[in-house]
Amino acid sequence: SELLTDIVGNQKGYYACDPEYVNFYVHIPFCPSRCKYCSFVSVAIDKQKKFVLPYVSALKSEIISAVSLLEKSGKKVFSVYIGGGTPTVLDERSLDEILSVIPYRNVEYTCEAGRPETITKDKLEILSRRGVSRISINPQTLFDETLVNIGRNHTAADFFNAYSLARRFDFD
């Protein structure tokens, strides 16, 4: 609790604490592989494929309900964050379906694209078209041997290729 108190104290002045505003988080618990250091609620998608479509369907319903609740309560959305896991591990159709029910635009809108091997031009086009303004491509390290040792399915070159592709879009 002391650490949390210190963090909040250090962040004063950086964030408006207007009670009218909330941050909207969407969790995609799937990844291409399970990193050895990971403590997030996520699973390797190839081991849980049968759950992906039911999860997408349930998540869309939950988002629609949450949006309705926020509208009824008069809350405004300050930011949207889609994380996980690795949301970009979903196929294009599933990713687009989820983003299609998130109505917030003109807010800070971030989607984790942390695993370079999941990034494609089509997925970046979907993210851009659906209003995502920021993405995060995170290699963890640029040493290929370390990437293998920690359970990542990409190389440093894959990161640079994904980054180069993403730069063609207007993401922050």
C-alpha positions as CSV (number, residue, x, y, z in Angstrom):
1,S,0.0,0.0,0.0
2,E,2.9,2.3,0.6
3,L,4.2,1.8,-2.9
4,L,0.7,2.5,-4.4
5,T,0.5,5.7,-2.3
6,D,3.9,6.8,-3.5
7,I,3.0,6.1,-7.1
8,V,-0.3,8.1,-6.8
9,G,1.6,10.9,-5.1
10,N,4.2,11.0,-7.9
11,Q,1.6,11.1,-10.6
12,K,-0.4,14.0,-9.2
13,G,-0.5,16.8,-11.7
14,Y,0.0,14.4,-14.6
15,Y,-3.5,13.1,-14.7
16,A,-6.8,14.9,-14.3
17,C,-8.8,13.1,-11.7
18,D,-12.1,14.2,-12.9
19,P,-14.7,11.7,-11.6
20,E,-16.7,12.1,-14.8
21,Y,-14.0,10.3,-16.7
22,V,-13.1,6.6,-16.7
23,N,-10.6,4.5,-18.6
24,F,-11.9,1.6,-20.6
25,Y,-9.9,-1.7,-20.6
26,V,-10.6,-4.7,-22.9
27,H,-8.7,-7.9,-22.1
28,I,-7.6,-10.4,-24.8
29,P,-6.0,-13.3,-22.9
30,F,-4.3,-15.0,-25.9
31,C,-0.7,-14.9,-27.0
32,P,1.4,-16.7,-29.7
33,S,3.3,-18.4,-26.9
34,R,3.6,-18.2,-23.2
35,C,6.7,-16.2,-22.2
36,K,8.6,-17.8,-19.3
37,Y,8.5,-14.5,-17.3
38,C,4.9,-13.7,-17.9
39,S,2.6,-13.1,-14.9
40,F,-0.5,-11.9,-16.9
41,V,-3.7,-13.8,-17.3
42,S,-3.0,-15.2,-20.8
43,V,-2.6,-18.5,-22.7
44,A,-0.9,-19.6,-25.9
45,I,-3.6,-19.4,-28.5
46,D,-2.7,-22.7,-30.3
47,K,-3.5,-24.5,-27.0
48,Q,-6.9,-22.9,-26.6
49,K,-8.2,-22.3,-30.1
50,K,-11.6,-23.8,-29.2
51,F,-12.2,-20.9,-26.8
52,V,-11.3,-18.0,-29.1
53,L,-14.6,-17.6,-30.9
54,P,-16.8,-18.1,-27.8
55,Y,-14.5,-15.6,-26.0
56,V,-14.8,-13.0,-28.8
57,S,-18.6,-13.4,-28.8
58,A,-18.9,-13.0,-25.0
59,L,-16.4,-10.1,-25.0
60,K,-18.5,-8.2,-27.6
61,S,-21.6,-8.7,-25.4
62,E,-19.7,-7.5,-22.3
63,I,-18.3,-4.4,-24.2
64,I,-21.8,-3.5,-25.4
65,S,-23.1,-3.8,-21.8
66,A,-20.3,-1.8,-20.4
67,V,-20.8,1.0,-23.0
68,S,-24.5,1.1,-22.1
69,L,-23.7,1.3,-18.4
70,L,-21.3,4.1,-19.0
71,E,-23.8,6.0,-21.1
72,K,-26.5,5.6,-18.4
73,S,-24.2,6.7,-15.7
74,G,-23.1,9.8,-17.6
75,K,-19.4,8.8,-17.5
76,K,-17.1,9.9,-20.2
77,V,-14.2,7.8,-21.5
78,F,-10.8,9.3,-21.2
79,S,-8.9,6.4,-22.8
80,V,-9.3,3.0,-24.2
81,Y,-6.7,0.2,-23.7
82,I,-6.9,-3.2,-25.4
83,G,-4.4,-5.5,-23.8
84,G,-3.8,-9.0,-22.7
85,G,-2.2,-11.2,-23.8
86,T,-1.5,-10.0,-27.3
87,P,-4.7,-8.7,-29.0
88,T,-3.1,-8.8,-32.4
89,V,-2.7,-12.6,-32.2
90,L,-6.4,-12.8,-33.1
91,D,-7.3,-13.3,-36.7
92,E,-8.4,-10.2,-38.7
93,R,-12.1,-11.0,-38.5
94,S,-12.1,-11.5,-34.7
95,L,-10.0,-8.4,-34.1
96,D,-12.4,-6.3,-36.3
97,E,-15.5,-7.7,-34.6
98,I,-14.2,-6.7,-31.1
99,L,-13.1,-3.2,-32.3
100,S,-16.4,-2.7,-34.1
101,V,-18.4,-2.5,-30.8
102,I,-16.1,0.0,-29.1
103,P,-17.6,3.4,-30.0
104,Y,-15.0,5.7,-28.5
105,R,-13.0,7.9,-30.9
106,N,-11.0,11.0,-30.3
107,V,-9.6,9.6,-27.1
108,E,-6.2,8.0,-26.3
109,Y,-6.9,4.6,-27.8
110,T,-4.1,2.0,-27.4
111,C,-3.9,-1.6,-28.6
112,E,-1.1,-3.9,-27.5
113,A,0.6,-5.3,-30.6
114,G,3.5,-6.6,-28.4
115,R,4.4,-9.6,-30.4
116,P,5.9,-8.6,-33.8
117,E,5.1,-11.9,-35.4
118,T,1.4,-11.1,-35.0
119,I,1.5,-7.8,-36.9
120,T,0.2,-7.7,-40.5
121,K,-0.7,-4.9,-42.8
122,D,-4.4,-6.0,-42.7
123,K,-4.4,-5.9,-38.9
124,L,-2.8,-2.5,-38.8
125,E,-5.4,-1.3,-41.3
126,I,-8.2,-2.6,-39.1
127,L,-6.7,-0.9,-36.0
128,S,-6.4,2.4,-37.8
129,R,-9.8,2.2,-39.4
130,R,-11.4,1.5,-36.0
131,G,-9.9,4.5,-34.3
132,V,-6.8,3.1,-32.5
133,S,-4.4,5.9,-32.1
134,R,-1.5,4.1,-30.4
135,I,0.0,0.7,-30.6
136,S,2.8,-1.0,-28.6
137,I,5.3,-3.2,-30.3
138,N,7.5,-4.8,-27.7
139,P,10.3,-7.1,-28.5
140,Q,11.4,-7.4,-24.8
141,T,15.0,-7.7,-26.1
142,L,16.8,-7.5,-29.4
143,F,19.0,-10.5,-28.7
144,D,17.8,-13.5,-30.7
145,E,19.2,-16.0,-28.2
146,T,17.5,-14.4,-25.3
147,L,14.2,-14.3,-27.3
148,V,14.4,-18.1,-27.7
149,N,15.3,-18.6,-24.0
150,I,12.3,-16.5,-22.8
151,G,9.8,-18.3,-25.1
152,R,9.2,-15.6,-27.7
153,N,8.5,-16.8,-31.3
154,H,10.2,-13.9,-33.2
155,T,13.6,-12.5,-33.9
156,A,15.0,-9.0,-33.6
157,A,14.6,-8.7,-37.4
158,D,10.9,-9.5,-37.0
159,F,10.6,-6.6,-34.6
160,F,12.2,-4.1,-37.0
161,N,10.1,-5.4,-39.9
162,A,6.9,-5.0,-37.8
163,Y,8.0,-1.5,-36.7
164,S,8.7,-0.4,-40.2
165,L,5.3,-1.7,-41.4
166,A,3.5,0.1,-38.5
167,R,5.3,3.4,-39.3
168,R,3.3,3.5,-42.6
169,F,0.2,4.3,-40.5
170,D,-0.6,7.3,-38.4
171,F,-0.2,5.7,-34.9
172,D,1.5,7.5,-32.1
